[in-house]
């Protein structure tokens, strides 16, 4: 597999020279490796000088501003041609087998998102030629002898406490740090890639959340060693202030209890549940009742997409026009991404106020990728609540069909719909011509 290394860079010529020198001596085959340096509007345009891989180019962004690492990484990814994209910060000196250690996982594990290891060290007096020699000879220990080297403690501790991320947790993605992370180009595109935020820190975490929710398998790889040029930043002075500055973005874009303690009474940029009402072969009346019932759920941290909506009459569009939680999709939508939970409801099926909570509880209690609830007295269709990451990964590996892939990769659980409030909606019309669900309790 070919590899593109993406380096977001701004006003860091000296650091970039050392980083490129290290990349020029990687063990990965030269013909399978290229580098894209994304110059995020440096005051002096960055240049290729000293040692660098043969296939290296600079992509300059002319309208950069502030901390634009997310935008720069995404621009580099869009320009990448490799099967694998390795994101490195421009001040990271990669050891000789760094790229190889990343790439090995992508040859072995589908959907891998590989995390490299880094240490912090002062590099005063060290030039690109020194770095190139240390990389080629695996002699960074000698080059850095006598200098204080600091571990990336919180990341390593987080990974250790999660048994190297082999235990599922909804906050696994927090381990993703953009200084050294890789994925396939296809999975990157499916995740939506890096976003642009103005605050340091949220960019990496938000990307980690989305690629995890797209079914990425996050793999820490200590063999992908590297050195950050300069000591670790000390946030102890303004740590609380920085957390507060990030809290609004985190609450809106990271829908887990760590950042959003309650699922009641608010609308967020990324809801915790995205319901999709399948309007195929359903009447507008059935669509309205199904959507109304979902919106009446005791779980309010949700949105509803009607799919497809191309043939919906104007009166139904007018009915939902003022509700920001209702979205219309002209073409079929089959996922609630980037929400962590996708709630699939066939039009004409009604759910009670406690249905969604019961299905969320079942996903967590049984540790499965999908929970299905039957409609009493019917062979089908079913109401489904998917962990979105399970839905996306099962679709990418659907040998034998989606259901078989879900069972093989994540497991499933069935509920009696009658016990959790699933039923057929009963269309009725008032004297004023308003639609009501006569079966609603």
ROPASE-571281 format. One record per residue: x, y, z of N, C-alpha, C, CB in turn. Coordinates in steps of 0.001 Angstrom, whole numbers, plus 500000, padded with zeros to 6 digits. Each point is the difference from the previous one (the first is absolute). Glycine has a CB too. Layout:
REM residues N
XYZXYZXYZXYZ...
END
This chain:
REM residues 441
500846498812500000499154501188500000500886501244500000498155498759501226501447502230498007500760501245499952499602500896501167500173499832497488500760501029502920499818500850501178500272501448499633500654498104501522498426502772498875500241501439499942500110500529501421498758500205497796502355500453502505500169500662501292499584501448499840501888498442500676497182502004500164499501501378499960500562500763501190497878499274498819502803501832500898500618500831501036499365501384499988502171498719499802496943501620501142499534501380500108501092500853500619497608499233500218502683501923499189501165500769500446499721501492499891501527498138499285498990502607501680499844501458499981501180500635500742497454499796499906503314501036499392501095500754500612500930499098500815498509502007500077501933496903499322500823499026500744501061499383499093498051499503501514502690501323497761500954499479499026501040499092500639499649502050498651500899498352502485501040499179500633499461498643500425501124502081500786497703497927499863499398498732500434499654499128498799499083501133502048500380499490496901499647499252498793501224499342499386498108501575499592503016499130500383501223499431499417500400498723500736500757502306499313499174497714502002500357498796500768498977498877499772501116501457501739497600498918498198498954498992499769500179499326498642498423501317501446501827499476497521500185499426498662501279499176499921498751501932499023502274498472501722501236499210500013499737498606500556501353502101500276497842497825500768499656498689500562499171499181499011500058500987502312499025499667496992499166499276499033500810499531498793498033501354500742503093499273498986500817499608498840500703498673500213500327502398499485499703497101501765500695498745500297499044498937500547502083501312500456496659498734499151499041499004500472500256498630499366498315501829500331501340497124500390500173498638499497498949499638498958500996499372502190497904501374497753498954499695499020500522500307498600498177500506501694501481498681497310500570500172498651499756501395499431499661497567499622501385503027499842499925501360499446498909500123498936502442500278500466497420498691498703499048500090498899498547499948500474501706498935498539498092500713502731498642499946500559499722501138500973500059497538499726500854503438500336499885501051501003500098501376499355500983498463501715498059502408498614500117501404499610499570500869501168499576499440497570500804501819502382499751500936501099499360501265499447501955499072501310496991501375499370499361501276499679500167500914501203498314498899498428502457502170501396500148501030501028498947501065499727502508499552500282496596500667500675498961501003499822500424501264500748498188498214499759502232502788499490500442501269500575498764500855500266502245499886498782497410500240502504498783500712500395500282501501500093499181497962501263501141502617497555500187501445499883501103500513500929497589500206499376503564499138500599501146500483500787500388501402499553500822497639500309499695503160500633500400501373499662501098499995498933499389500755502332501517498282497748500983499746498947499696498623499427501786501461501119497917498441497605499637498687499436501035498936500344498812501160498131500699497683502268500892498894500342500660499449498735498563499430502005502640500029498169500775499497498864500484498586500279500713502338499422499572496955499500500650498694500105501496500222499921498017498794498959502663500930502122501453500155500022500587498868500834499832502531499740501456497368500272500659498884500691499437498688499463500365501408502090499512497577498785499554498679499568498480499901500071502168499001500791497248500300498246498561499724500015499731498826499071499438502433500500499440496858499687499680498898499095499913500488498564498773498843501845501557500283497228500052500389498589498668500544499506501746498273499642497172501104500785498679500414499524499328500865501070499786497891498584500686503350501533499466500943500983499572501271499289501476499045501814497376501470498559499539501261499415499376500867501076499615498879497783500320502413501943499392500952500928498694500510499406502272500673500899496687499258499892498696500549499642499774501211500901499067497715499256500890503465500165499874501219500802498547500470500043502355500644499391497163499618501819498682500593500200500208501495500235499024497830500970500355502982498219500294501429500035499116500799500947500756499761497688498198499651502836499093500782500844499901499405501398498707500670497965502414498816502547499991499392501325499898501046501086501345498118499121498380501403502083499911500905501140499788499217501262499090501796498551501547498633502531499814499330501280500544498591499975497995501387500401501400497776500438500435498609500098499206499184498993500608500257502457499955499589496342499252499364498921500442498595499693499666502215499084500798497016501910500533498672499716498945499089499384501601500282501887497152499838498548498958499152499435499785500276498534498923499912502213500960501358497440499825500375498597501204499576499177498573501935500692502637498247499849501207499637499259500079498488499796501175502013500939498538497219500092500032498543499848498981499545498956500744499764502395498063500831497655498966499581499056500402500348498567498253500310501784502344500858498018500463500364498660501052499015499512499515502416500479501390497177500417501002499021499622499400498654499675501605501195501415497396498398499364499348498716499747499284500000498654499725499676502465499664501449497190499310500077498714500978499946498834498195501329501087503026499129499148501022499955498949500750498668499979500240502473500210499578496708500826500750498750500123499568498993498942500247500410502455500726498816497087499728498946499028500271498615500568500560501598498187500034498308502981500325498705500583498775499245500492502188500936500641497954497742499428498935499173500573499836500296501482500461498208498305500642502138502345500041500292501432500432501447500173500537497581500587498831503117500345500429501357500342500548499980501420498273501048498445502971499386501701500624500152501315500096501492500289501323497820499769497990502626501285500094501397500407501096500134501049497543500384499500503412500493500221501046500336500960500029501511500177501360497954499359498887502503501848500241501423500179501376500338499441498516500065502057501648501187497553501240500411499343501177500088500952498629501238498379501120498591502930501105500012500972500235498618500601499479502390500517500149496564498743500157498613500453501115499321499215497559499893500627503469499633500070501076499238499365499671498513500129501725501817500519497971497552498377499600498596499992501218499088499963497871500622498843502130498341501972501073499014499946499895499199498706500054499862502524500990499367497173500144499382498672498808499146499590502432500008500379496965499268500559498899499082499658498633500582500347501551498088500376498371503213499819498750500621500407498887499771498969501323501721501250498931498626497508498986499828498957499692498517499811500781502110498854500239497069501167499789498550499858499091499461501092502249499797498938497952500655502306499186499512501118498541500398499824501996500143501510497764501059497958498624500408499671499432499097498904500528502392500641500205497491498273499475499321498814499745498521500242501212501643498602499588497733502258499837498563500249498569499680500446502439499843500621497003500999500237498630499747500466498985500082498864500640500912502229499555500022496855499036500177498914500056498853498999500195502465500286500913496799499689500078498789499191499354498814500715502104500868498949497591499289502327499576498868500831498578500130500506502346499720500663497271501485499731498701500218500655499184501002499195501005499501502268497815500067497305499119500921499291499549501108500943499231498146498472500688503066501021499464501153500736500896500466501133497754499199499419503528500471500548500889500416501083500199501516499991501157497771499892498899502785501316500402501392500230501175499895500969497618501022499615503590499160499888501205499666500761500557501250500675500513498112498406499820501740502877500544501101500786501485499779500224497776500358501124503037500612498462501424499929500261500333500494501397500429500308497572500802499474502835500506500359501337500939501188499849499798497598500839500183503304500118500957501101499947500538500316501387498814500928498002502414499590501990500640500515501203500426501441499723500801497671500701499406503084500354500350501409499874501466500204500371497620500671500519503100500102498674501419500221500259500438501328499373500413497495500073500487503204500604500600501198499414500962499587498888499777501257502197500261499524496714500854499658498857500995501109499702498153498612499060502101502250501899500973501073499790501347499422499559498823501414501729501713499147497208501309499564499523499964498791499086500902500906502069497920498535497691499866498832499118499505500461498636499520498478501974501174501122496973499629500401498658499401498865499197501789501682500089497687498619498718499393498970499159500946498838499684498578501780499030502697498517500744500960498924499689500141499046501180501240501544498450498760499008502776500073499150501189498776499089500086501338501773501188497507498786498533498751499228500069499993498911498938498779502012500887501670498342497928500017499004498924500888498825500362499588501806498327501576498468502232500910498924500399499395499157501116501952501420499334497444499235501659499403499269501125498854499123499540500655501848501531498596498632497486498891499195499467500541498804499239498550502047499842502380498197499286500567498924499169500650498910500849500382501662498173500315498742502889500773499052500812499249499548501256502074501079499144496666499316500995499251499687501227500783500426501239498900498065498830501608503167501130500890500444501079499488501271500695501913498978498751496773501169501340499456501160500705500428499993501473498035500026498418502134498791502157500437499939501401501335500713500183498781497823500285502140501954498793501298500659500078499884501488499708501096497866499323498110502491499656499848501405499636499421500817501145499694499316497627499365500097503107499288500734501042500532499709501401498001499961498541503110499340501552500567499644501306500258501257500831501052497939498992498551502005502277500213501116500911498910501040499984502361499609499705496695500296499369498878500942499934498793499418500740500839500901497780498411499954502842498805499549500700498929499602498990500543501496501959498982497272498154498965499481499103498748499722500831501738498977498422497129501568501137498750499893500744498985499180499215500449502214501099498887496876499591498948499188499368498726500820499809500972497923501041498195501619498024498657500571499833499091499276500995500377500572497502499724499851503747499511499189501121498502499731499934501824500951501369497367500081498409498558499786500117499479499042498929499785502291500976500774497785497823499551499090498937500399498562500333500196501858498296501046497941502116500456498653500314499215499422501173502284500582499140497441500239501868499215499523501146498579499653499583501397501404501530498005499438497629498638499740499518499939498661499261499585502486499812501404497263499330500030498755499222500236498804500911500858501259498005500046498878502961500264498904500939498754499647500811502395500727500133496898500286500338498819499752500824498893499319499221500596501977501359499426498146497325499014499340499146500556498722499373498977502231499532502040497171501113500601498771499478500373500135498534498674498693501648502073502372498051500442500282498630498815500200499046502075498661500445496851501876500086498772500307499252499293498744499502501030502158499316499185496719501342499310498766499611498661499849500716502220498939499579497484501945501366498693500000500651499163501119499405500971499048502140497768500643497501499165501046499412499637501042501044499092498356498343500978502901501246499507501113500803499601501104499037501477499395501998497502501380498378499544501024499065500969501159499882497688499355500538503329500705500347500988501066499901501348499515499463498846501121501889501191497718497478501247499462499451500695501001499084499029497708500154500200503057499117500539500928499005500862501110500609498007499508498614501898500696502689500790501062500634501491499752499817498173500350501680502212498395498101501418499675499821500557500512498676499643497992501411499500502403497656500472500432498683500660501372500116498169498670498861503094501396500770500769501245499992500585500166498601500549499826502501499221501330496905500362500203498604501476500065499720497913501157499800502927498884501227501446500082499777500544498793499267500176501359502044499175497482498118500406498778499296498816499052499974502423500276500708496826499756498213498822499140499865499826499662498526498887501030502049500635497756497667499838499595498605498693499256499799502480499874499754497058500160499007498783499308499599500060499781498494498660501025501914500460498144497577499915499873498546499303501234499432499938497464500161500347502809498593499384501169499352498481499846499945502086500347498627497431498408501163498559499774499907499309500240501335500409498343498184500164501153502900499380500205501310500058501470500394500633497664500675500454503002498989500091501434500275498847500739499327502508499824500192497241499869498534498926500672499271498649499707500638501345499861497890498435498897502527498717499649500609499786500737501320500133497754498908500950502510501808499883500687501287499729501488499851501527498311500952498725502235497866499870501431499796501282500765500233497666499769500651503338499570499915501310500608500161500082501003501131500312499657497614500802501060502427500235500998501032499143501235499741502347499144500317497081501383500747499221501228499924500885501188500339497899498752500608501570502435499221500724501217500333499355500650501209500672500326497594500033499703503510499556500705501201501094500983500399498586498018500770501035503017499931500964501009500386500743499697501279498583501591498856501029497351501859500605499722501295500898498778499914498026501018501153503159499108499429500951498894500019499436498830500807501917501629499780498195497166499697499599498823500754498735499344499493501086501016501924497870499751497780498728499407499603500092499371498616498802501679501410502118498801497735500108499477498636500342498516500016500718502261499190500301497349501557500414498598500048498901499134500601502396500713500208497033499747500902498995499202500701498750499827499154500892500818502182498693500245497142498795499925499176500215499086498805499372502308500721501820497739498677500302499066498919500003498569500528501356501770498821499269498033502329499999498669500599498597499490500230502162500519501075496947500357499395498613499589500221499348499549498696499846501598501927500313499196497010499287499664498769500551498752499327499509502407499710501804497408500302500519498811499326499706498750500829501812501386498922498118498761502402499571498898500876498537499668499731501667500700501769497492500325498077498577499796499743499762499428498610499478501882501549501446498365497526499906499390498668500482498559499990500320502249499009500025497206502155500406498607500092501489499784499975497905499455498931502870501590501295501447499835500061500419499183501217500265502175498808500740496967500992500548499178501080501288500674500469498974497834499058500991502805502096501124500805500466501057499095500620498474501970500397502734498093499026501082499089500371501218500808500455499155498261498355501234501673502914501237500649500431501204499160499586498794501061501944502229499585497530501186499277499523501263500646500568498786499336497876501694500173503273501215500570500598501239499874499115499031499461502205500949499611496826501157499862499114500128501192499050499769497511500146499164503248499690500061501203499157500504501157500850498094499179498525503188500754501837500588500979500906500386501286499261500840498118501433499082502984499308500402501281499439500374500946501128498501499656498000502080501486501617500422500999500982499432501363499604502126498696500502497173501900500451499501501361499807501128500987500275497650499299500648502556501633498449501091500956500142499605501103500985500770499502497643499674500354503583499667500963501037499291499320501147499848501801498293500213498817502860499388499416501176498490500019499913501962500705501323497423498411499446498552499925500066499441501315500518500111497516500373498803502944498982499366501234500451499416499817501390499493500622497627500692500355503210499497499947501375498694500784500070502356499787500944496534499501499250498688500643500066499563500263501434499401498881497867501507500920503084499583500101501392499569501410500376501550498144500528499029502870498801499678501380500370498586500357499580502409500618499786497211499027498978498674500368499494499148498770499692500989502091499053499317496791501572499292498768499660498503500103500131501978498791500723497532501756500397498554500113500207499369500948498990500331499530502430500350501574497276499468500954499027499910499375498614500961501882501340500066497352498291500009499372498677498872498986499888502484500335499841497313498875501213498894499040499978498666500719499833501325498439501454498507502692499245498755500741499876499825500550498595500129500580502419500964499912496982499920500538498648499592498930498987501743501680500616498628497075499650499680498899499088498635499383500279502428499548499813497009500735501346498835499237500461498791500132499081500829500312502306498958500881497124498848500176499126500095499159498743499756502288500885501418497729498482500193499180498804499921498520500342501428501798498998499180497822502126499990498585500387498579499512500226502261500268501040496929500514499662498620499588500270499201499864498712500116501137502219500129499730496811499214499979498775500409498897499044499700502417500266501587497216499742500489499084498967500408498629500514500748501985498793499286497816502519500424498720500576498871499464500879502456500695499947496578498606499453498780499623500720500143498762500882498763501006498139502079499099502884500092498961501014499873500677501356501469498514498527498243500692502489499693500574501310501165500781500595498427498126500356502794501561499241501154500718500517499911501491499684501373497925499742498094502400499090499902501388499574498564500526500028502003499620498584497033499466501482498593500388499960499245499147501009500156500688497553499805499731503708499457499141501063498528499633499836501649501042501476497568499770497820498560499737499929499543499868498558499670501245502140499336497883497621499439499876498653498643500684499906501228497841499702498424502967501280498659500566500081500029501509499805499328498148501534499745502347497626499693501418499975500881500890499159499152499597502170501782499862497047500880500827499207500101499460498578501279500620502066499093500285497026500339499606498635501460500358499770497606500340499173503158498709500290501440500159499826500377499866498526500388499098502320500828501327497356500486499877498626499997498545499552501413502043500322499028497055500556499961498564499724499152499349501084502297500026498869496472499579500814499151499355501008500499498605500325498052501330499195501597498178501975500442498656500370499242498927499225500580500853502275498194499454497290499209499066499199499527500716498740499258498725502075500954500637496792499470500500498738499026498952499476502123501344499483496598499012500526498968499087499515499787500214498508498888499990502266500979498914497026499703500049498565498663499303499785502480500021499358496537500721500162498687499429499689500005499589498541498834501426501756501081497285498012500034499452498646498632500199499366501768498291500639498161502656498420498717500374499403499696499244498715500283502233501010500497496755498661499714499212498797498619499360500114502467499551499668496722500597499286498700499327499905499094500307501186501105498197498705499033503019501856499150500392501124499191501224499598501657499066501678497185501079498933499173501169499735500519501187500811497994498524499527501735502692500035500407501168500785499440499960501418500110501319497888498684498164502249499392499914501328500808499084500916497747500413498978502710498468500479500820499087500793501328500651500390498926498051498833501641502681500225501257500691500290499808500974501154500708499770497596498240501025502359499780501000501049499855499355501371498907501475498317500315497478501762499767499384501301501282499375500552497618499566499344503164499796499812501246499403500477500956501078500523499716498113498350500415502991500897500897501068500431499501500633501293500633500434497611498069499849502468499448500605501212500249499130501228498254501113498605501598497601501236500221499097501129501466500002500441498099498576499191502823501466499857501421500051500361500313501299500737500576498572498003498896502544501498500267501293500620499417500094501413500019501020497721498992498149502579499398499998501335500760499103500973497791500448498943503352499032500611500782499101500849500499500712501242500678498711497983499451500520503092500617500531501213501472500300499809498353498730501331502261500724497621501387500275499633499964501138498990500762497578500422499605503622499995499831501177499145501248500392499225498317500761501603502820498640498688501246500315499305500033499227498687501210500430502196497952500010496863499865499270498739499554500924498881499456497921501270500738501610497507499406500600498815499372498879499190501687501915499967497431498472499116499307499027499147500178500412498548498305499487501819502138499577497367500076500219498558498963499138499313502454500551500146496751500068498983499023499271499192500674499677498673497995501156501115502043497551498545500773499568498833499278498875499257502129500661501171497705499489497503500208501221499219498787500918500129501477498742498383498750502541501369498923500978500203499562500671498707500878500385502279499660499176496601499749500694498735498520500086499661502211499220499219497009499782501163498596499964499608499045500451501103500594498164498468499932502414502602499115500435501080499164501198499548501654499160501716497072500872498635499145501129499592500360501267500772498150498390499448501427502750500008500322501278500622499402500114501397500105501029497733498711498417502468499384500154501323500832499337501096497757500075498899502911498820500769500828499336501002501307500771500219498992497777499353501556502779499578501183500832500146499688501224500873500834499214497742497993501392502026499585501138500819499853499587501460498826501000498019500679497808502201499744499525501369501287499934500814498044498684499157503053500874500211501256499831500723500962501182499829499712497551499715499886503475499533500935501059499619500626500724501182498676500269497953500610499892503127500502500792501129500776499177501018498078501506499671501989497185500152500691499143500971501419499716499506497799498949500720503177501641499966501398499855499577500508498581500156500373502357500632498896496796500100500468498619500182499574499094498854499902500344502458499305500172496610499543499187498867500737500428498737497723499701501066502864499333498254500740500254498778499404499181498870502088500495501311497983500045497481499499499310498822501171499625499110497812501249500121502228497507499450501063499519499114499364499543498695501453499293501968498854501423496967499398499673498709500376498585499557500060502434499382501192497182500894500472498668499647500025499107501245501380500967498109498608497715501703499980499096501154501203500204500927498761498352498595500993501664502698501027500074501035499917498714500810499900502558500107501240496824500140499988498698500684500859499980501247499608498939497815500788502246502665500819500061501204499731501302500730501769498566498928498424501416502379499888501206500799501334500675500246498023499008501056503042500560498275501322500583500173499931501521499834501066497867499159499639502926501694500995499599500994499459499735501407501573501310498678497122498596501488499472499642501319500451498587500359497995501516499666502267498204501602500478498665500369498939498924499912501606501103501471497105499290498523498911499036499920499090500351498829500110499613502492499591499387496674499118500158498848498714499218500254501981500301498435496904500400501606498696499423500333499204499917498707500035500935502386499746497859497111499353499794498708498549499562500231502224499378498919496829501458500633498582499750500251499250500023498669500158501033502322499180497876497292499192500012498782498786500911500178500763497659499454498933503142499554498820500861500078498754499146500192501114501729498536498015498713502340498801499247500336500133499232501291499530499827497606501683500074502909500252499358501287500100501094501060501205498030498899498156501754502235500014500962501093500851499479501141497724500816499345502920500103501350500749499660501215499474500860501136502070499350498668497950500108502521499542500742501169501152500804500594498256498240500461501441502552500540500989500927500548501182499285500637498168501618500380501644497146500052501079499266500674500719499008499089498726500256502103500852499627496642500572498990499101501487500217499777497788499796498886502584501420500777501394500281499674500906499737501194499249501707498338500343498709502851500809499757501185500197498502500229499153502140500999499788497086498812500104498551500192500979499382499008497644499959500849502351500526497919500905499444498992501439500452500232498107499954498366502085501292502077501342500462500360500557499152501138499421502342499264499740497411501737500431499169501128500402498607499530498481501293501520500769498157497517500293498652499518501319499949499244497555499554499863502741501472499341501291500058499307501137499947501002498968501330498141500902499440502938501065500068500995500077498733500846499717502470500051499138497020500385500000498832500890500508498749499304498095501001501232501565498845497495500384498785499276501263500193499160497595499357499944502950501862500062501249500296499288499950499502498553501244499861502178497718500557497102499809499562498615500002501218499077498671497979500770501423501733497930500004501067499010498626500448499587502118499123499218496877500012500940498647500366499578498982499311500886500780500321497635498170500412502703498840499455500707498797500165499086500971500549502303498268498372497528498833500030499130498754499729500825501379499242498028497550501480501651498713499798500671498940499701498959500662501541501887498592497404498349498962499591499063498742500845500176500930497672500007498262502382498946498670500592500092499040498876500346500544501850498319498745498228502805499121498896500421499045499572498896500157500831502338499798497860497436499081499442499019500470500093498574498237500573501537502989499915498226500491500147498633501345499295499841498782502196499784501429497262499047501285499364499713501074501045499731498801498007499070500807503167500565500925501100499728499194501224499656501793498425499199498800502715500712501420500277500215500329500148501496500077501125497749501179499069502546500424500170501382500525501416500226500550497547500138499409502855501112500669501230500425501405499616500447497800501118500709503200499647498870501388499650500297500724501184500645500009498373498070500770501335502947500910500985500571501412499462499835498256500831501675502531499860497513501371499595499699500989500883500742499275499176497748501775500241502769501199500777500270500538500381498623500536498806502252499550502468497456500328500435498646501322499411499527498734502107500407502225497756500498501293499428499609499835498551499540501167501523501633497889497750498976499738498624499588499340499971498627499775499314502406499292501612497373499310500062498712500982500269498870497933500812501152502954500139499026500942500342498932501004498879499762499734502417500575500757497006500493501000498948499805499359498757499379501315500883501962497469498791498478499320498842499416499743500205498512498935499529502215500746501693497381499756500262498583501265499865499169498151501520500650502984498825499939501253499860499252500446498552499890500647502266500765498811496871500071500424498591500017498756499111500031502174500590501203496955499618497805498675499374500032499939498685499230499035502267500211502052496948499848499947498673499393498845499223500630502511500015499552496588499489499596498842499286500514498848500910500377501546498283500804498602503024498949498932500943500303500287500794501260498398498477498883500904502644501246500219500907501123499705499344501338499442501889498504499444497395501578499618499383501277501037498969500437497576500370499450502905498830499609501013499005500337501289500677500466498992498413498327501380502693501002501205500727500395499845500593501391500472500511497599498345500011502705499760500576501324500122498934501085498489501724498973500936497110500768500092498922501003501440499552500182497687499245499409503056500663499481501368499505500061500925500989500703499591498721497897500240502552501824500941501003500495499626500561501364500474500561497653498225499591502616499581500717501193498918499305500821500603502029498791498649497054500600498898499369500709498731500829499912501639498944501537497232500388498691498707500671499967499129499491501136500173500293497506498754500452502797499065499608501049498598500356499534501740500341501828497325498754498454498605500218499600499151500316501226500286498441498033498787502511501797499037500339501037498593499734499500501558501732500932497560497931499993498573499914499691499458501420499903499764497746501182499836502639497603499548501369499803498850500393500899500753499804497689498356499255502576498873500312500868500430500405501392498649498423498693502485501047501765500466500307501354500719501338500082500198497568500408500256502948498452500721501274500031499252501102499236502149498717500177496582501063499521499179501065499438500057500173498502500319501073502107500040497889497163499980500056498540498667499442499514502532499763499869496827500914499207498707499556499477499754500654498646499094499686502345499847499935497021499580500621498762499230501285500322499904497739498838500452503370500488499275501248500195498585499878499449502154501290499881496914499331500814498592499955499593499598501393499547499478498104501621500355502074497070499699501316499446498541500350500246501775499695498247498020501484502342498655500521500205500017501481499654499493498285501815499316502271497883499894501396499593498952500684500861500691499437497632499665501730502917499057500753500815499008500746499099501743500244501827497261500360498784499004500764499227500640501161499255498256499366501669502841501130498889500690501114499344500989499524498929499746501314502111500304497381497663500865499461498972501423499739500462498602501181498388501650498858502937501330499756500531500220498524500223499993502240501072501258497311498620500344498592500180500352499722501448500810499880497639498714498994502866500372499540501339500231498500499942498668501857501113502121497658499842500244498558500147499011499482501029502482500210499403496508499104500141498946499523500902500505498934500941498325500528498267502805498882501432500520498943500861500922500509501092499801498484498085500506502832501902500953500519500989499373500064501379501127501322498213499615498213502765499495499985501389500316501314500696500297497506500102
END
